[in-house]
Amino acid sequence: MGKKIIILGGGTGGLVVANRLSKFLSKDNEIVLVDKEKNHIFNPSLLWVMAGWRNQQKIQKPLSILQRKGIKFINAEVSKIDFENRKVVTTEGESDFDYLVISLGASTFPDRANGFEEAAYNLYDLSGAVKIREAIKNFERGRIVILISSKPFKCPAAPYEAALILSAYFKKKRRDVEIKVVTPELLPMGVAGKEVGNMVVSLLQSRGVTFLPQHQMDRIDPSKREIHFQDKEKVSYDFLIGIPSHGLPPVLSGSPILGKNGWVKVNMRTLETDIENVLALGDVTTIPLVVGKPLPKAGVFAHLQADIVAHNIAESVKGASSKKEFNGNGYCFIELGDGRAGYASGNFYAEPSPVVKLKKPSRFRHWEKVLFEKWWLWKWF
Ligand SMILES: Cc1cc2nc3c(=O)[nH]c(=O)nc-3n(C[C@H](O)[C@H](O)[C@H](O)COP(=O)(O)OP(=O)(O)OC[C@H]3O[C@@H](n4cnc5c(N)ncnc54)[C@H](O)[C@@H]3O)c2cc1C
């Protein structure tokens, strides 16, 4: 008899798991994908939407297309996961499962940072990126602040790419705009090591972008256009772009699969949770590294982990036992806004610390990123 595999979340990880399983498994198995959104959005392109290089329609695809591949898509919000009775409850009904894959991502909570919703343009959602695009058209001069409201946040490079892209945008238009990135981090992309972090800081400085590290925000005063930090310092802005607070998707709060730091605890190589045939991957998980920090929340990890999860589930369903393991490799493009991109890659599981190298920015890397976007939206749909 076939097995029922439910995948929660049709973002990066869930999309790949569903696709891979539809290839690996015979039709008598049931693959169900649940997401509260109708469309999958390719998040790296939000920065290009912001800069006006992409239309928002071009970076998304309806998840219902997957039905063609035999994947049942349920457009519903998951309201409860009953691990004991192996059942998922959604706004469209409930269902039991043989295997469960949790790829619900990190939720963002603009309302958790005092004043954020009122004051900041949210870089981390599509409507926010569109609003930034419209607002910068008429921004003639002044101070732009890109504020990282708290750690952890997904895609450690994205706020810095946004700063570089905007600096190139305003330079081209010969507008007198000053850009600052303010963050609680010590260095950009801290887990990748000091060398990468310092190279990103140099890139920012070469563009005249000010980097203000170790600034933990306390509140924003929209009436005075000021950000107040916990150490009592203040930073003024004319235009505020924000990275909202991130947290566990509410449906998982209090769940038995969480680790001490409040995210889902998994085996770092197999992505198994402590519950049999329940696996989790991507941003919803936390994987502690030897260096004392967790694996960054990034799509590249969700993607590569999804390959492992799908392979291992398929093997288990078929009664075979050749398991694969996630090895901690990752990579990331860093868009510069002037037609070039940098490329960082390496192994995050390396000991005693991750080994990550940043390649010299080039036009080739930018085009590689463009091709990756096209490939992503073609390959999985
Ligand atoms: C601006 C920006 C740029 C980025 N650039 C890059 C990049 O260049 N490289 C990179 O590696 N990463 C990048 N990322 C990060 C990347 O998008 C995420 O790390 C990745 O998508 C995580 O995949 P995931 O499957 O864990 O979660 P997600 O892709 O976030 O998917 C989670 C899904 O779960 C759904 N969901 C959540 N709760 C529920 C619920 N209760 N019921 C039903 N559905 C629910 C959501 O709707 C969502 O579709 C970027 C992110 C942003 C915001």
The ligand as an SDF file (V2000), in Angstrom:
LIG
                    3D

 53 58  0  0  0  0  0  0  0  0999 V2000
   14.7700   39.7050    0.1710 C   0  0  0  0  0  0  0  0  0  0  0  0
   15.2680   38.3030    0.3320 C   0  0  0  0  0  0  0  0  0  0  0  0
   16.3290   37.8600   -0.4370 C   0  0  0  0  0  0  0  0  0  0  0  0
   16.8270   36.5840   -0.2770 C   0  0  0  0  0  0  0  0  0  0  0  0
   17.8880   36.1720   -1.0430 N   0  0  0  0  0  0  0  0  0  0  0  0
   18.4060   34.9450   -0.8710 C   0  0  0  0  0  0  0  0  0  0  0  0
   19.5230   34.5210   -1.6410 C   0  0  0  0  0  0  0  0  0  0  0  0
   20.0190   35.2390   -2.5180 O   0  0  0  0  0  0  0  0  0  0  0  0
   20.0390   33.2980   -1.3810 N   0  0  0  0  0  0  0  0  0  0  0  0
   19.5150   32.4710   -0.4160 C   0  0  0  0  0  0  0  0  0  0  0  0
   20.0360   31.3710   -0.2200 O   0  0  0  0  0  0  0  0  0  0  0  0
   18.4410   32.8450    0.3220 N   0  0  0  0  0  0  0  0  0  0  0  0
   17.8810   34.0560    0.1180 C   0  0  0  0  0  0  0  0  0  0  0  0
   16.7970   34.4470    0.8600 N   0  0  0  0  0  0  0  0  0  0  0  0
   16.3160   33.5760    1.9450 C   0  0  0  0  0  0  0  0  0  0  0  0
   15.3980   32.4700    1.4340 C   0  0  0  0  0  0  0  0  0  0  0  0
   14.3100   33.0120    0.7340 O   0  0  0  0  0  0  0  0  0  0  0  0
   14.9060   31.6510    2.6180 C   0  0  0  0  0  0  0  0  0  0  0  0
   15.9760   31.3190    3.4390 O   0  0  0  0  0  0  0  0  0  0  0  0
   14.2480   30.3780    2.1120 C   0  0  0  0  0  0  0  0  0  0  0  0
   13.1170   30.7140    1.3490 O   0  0  0  0  0  0  0  0  0  0  0  0
   13.8750   29.4320    3.2490 C   0  0  0  0  0  0  0  0  0  0  0  0
   13.1750   28.3420    2.7340 O   0  0  0  0  0  0  0  0  0  0  0  0
   12.1290   27.5480    3.6450 P   0  0  0  0  0  0  0  0  0  0  0  0
   11.5490   26.4910    2.8000 O   0  0  0  0  0  0  0  0  0  0  0  0
   12.7690   27.1830    4.9180 O   0  0  0  0  0  0  0  0  0  0  0  0
   11.0200   28.6230    4.0140 O   0  0  0  0  0  0  0  0  0  0  0  0
   10.1420   29.6300    3.0580 P   0  0  0  0  0  0  0  0  0  0  0  0
   10.7450   29.6410    1.7230 O   0  0  0  0  0  0  0  0  0  0  0  0
   10.0620   30.8520    3.8440 O   0  0  0  0  0  0  0  0  0  0  0  0
    8.7710   28.8690    2.9820 O   0  0  0  0  0  0  0  0  0  0  0  0
    7.8990   28.7550    4.0720 C   0  0  0  0  0  0  0  0  0  0  0  0
    6.4820   28.5840    3.5190 C   0  0  0  0  0  0  0  0  0  0  0  0
    5.6300   28.1780    4.5800 O   0  0  0  0  0  0  0  0  0  0  0  0
    4.3860   28.8380    4.4430 C   0  0  0  0  0  0  0  0  0  0  0  0
    3.7440   28.8720    5.7480 N   0  0  0  0  0  0  0  0  0  0  0  0
    4.2360   29.3880    6.9130 C   0  0  0  0  0  0  0  0  0  0  0  0
    3.3770   29.1760    7.9150 N   0  0  0  0  0  0  0  0  0  0  0  0
    2.3170   28.4970    7.3900 C   0  0  0  0  0  0  0  0  0  0  0  0
    1.1190   27.9740    7.9340 C   0  0  0  0  0  0  0  0  0  0  0  0
    0.8090   28.0700    9.2370 N   0  0  0  0  0  0  0  0  0  0  0  0
    0.2620   27.3360    7.0990 N   0  0  0  0  0  0  0  0  0  0  0  0
    0.5410   27.1840    5.7780 C   0  0  0  0  0  0  0  0  0  0  0  0
    1.6730   27.6640    5.1980 N   0  0  0  0  0  0  0  0  0  0  0  0
    2.5450   28.3160    6.0160 C   0  0  0  0  0  0  0  0  0  0  0  0
    4.7440   30.2060    3.9000 C   0  0  0  0  0  0  0  0  0  0  0  0
    3.6570   30.8000    3.2330 O   0  0  0  0  0  0  0  0  0  0  0  0
    5.9150   29.8770    2.9620 C   0  0  0  0  0  0  0  0  0  0  0  0
    5.4890   29.6800    1.6390 O   0  0  0  0  0  0  0  0  0  0  0  0
   16.2470   35.7110    0.6870 C   0  0  0  0  0  0  0  0  0  0  0  0
   15.1600   36.1380    1.4440 C   0  0  0  0  0  0  0  0  0  0  0  0
   14.6620   37.4210    1.2580 C   0  0  0  0  0  0  0  0  0  0  0  0
   13.4790   37.8610    2.0810 C   0  0  0  0  0  0  0  0  0  0  0  0
  1  2  1  0
  2  3  1  0
  2 52  2  0
  3  4  2  0
  4  5  1  0
  4 50  1  0
  5  6  2  0
  6  7  1  0
  6 13  1  0
  7  8  2  0
  7  9  1  0
  9 10  1  0
 10 11  2  0
 10 12  1  0
 12 13  2  0
 13 14  1  0
 14 15  1  0
 14 50  1  0
 15 16  1  0
 16 17  1  0
 16 18  1  0
 18 19  1  0
 18 20  1  0
 20 21  1  0
 20 22  1  0
 22 23  1  0
 23 24  1  0
 24 25  2  0
 24 26  1  0
 24 27  1  0
 27 28  1  0
 28 29  2  0
 28 30  1  0
 28 31  1  0
 31 32  1  0
 32 33  1  0
 33 34  1  0
 33 48  1  0
 34 35  1  0
 35 36  1  0
 35 46  1  0
 36 37  1  0
 36 45  1  0
 37 38  2  0
 38 39  1  0
 39 40  1  0
 39 45  2  0
 40 41  1  0
 40 42  2  0
 42 43  1  0
 43 44  2  0
 44 45  1  0
 46 47  1  0
 46 48  1  0
 48 49  1  0
 50 51  2  0
 51 52  1  0
 52 53  1  0
M  END
$$$$
